[in-house]
């Protein structure tokens, strides 16, 4: 009887492995994820070659990959290179990716793979805060010197304001450069993600003591995804990841991760 049960268990395991291989899912395989070479606390950050990393997004990826038996390799790189790597299929996925029509051509966006919801805000020097109105109308800020970092998506409200009423400097290539301009008094207002002060704590020490976000403008940017490369990721692998992600998000471990990074207000 014991021998029979052992045989049955081996047969079941063989069927499971066969099914996974047939769907394009291989146990123990590498899962190569591109991440921006920047400190994006509390969502994600990487150091060096990516082995030292953390944040809400990347810890979730680690947990899901562990459930699948995959080995995650993080590839930190400048944002434009990360997009190009995803497009060329040089990586399997890119974290912290906004969905646009252009990116749809080379990336797979799935509702189940939404990582968080983000908002855009306006940041000013703390000692100048009284100069600025608190308003949801973006055109109220048209008379000020404004800037934003290039190559970031800020949502439809900000995009419309750039076309309609803002004269905005887009020369900064990173949020670090953008906030350095603000601190130097070269601009009046920095347009950036609402969590920028948290993500720049290490790169620009003392930033939150000198810069403040205006209270009222809180414009929805949209959802951010773990985007999968159409060239590098077969449908079977994507489906396997998303299924494991769903199961992980139903666990107590996921709720602990949400509490750890205070993510409840950022979940869709």
Secondary structure, DSSP 8 states (H G I E B T S, - for coil): -HHHHHHHHHHHHHHHHHHHHHTT--TT-EEEEEEESS-BTTTBEEETTTTEEESHHHHHHHHHHHHHT-EEEEEEE-HHHHHHHHHHTSSSEEEEEE--HHHHTTEE--GGGEEEEEEEEEEEEGGGGGGS---S-GGGGTTS-EEE-TT----HHHHHHHHHT--EE---SSHHHHHHHHHTTS-SEEEEETTHHHHTTTTSTTHHHHEEE-SS--EEEEEEEEEEETTT--HHHHHHHHHHHHHHHTSHHHHHHHHHTT-GGG--
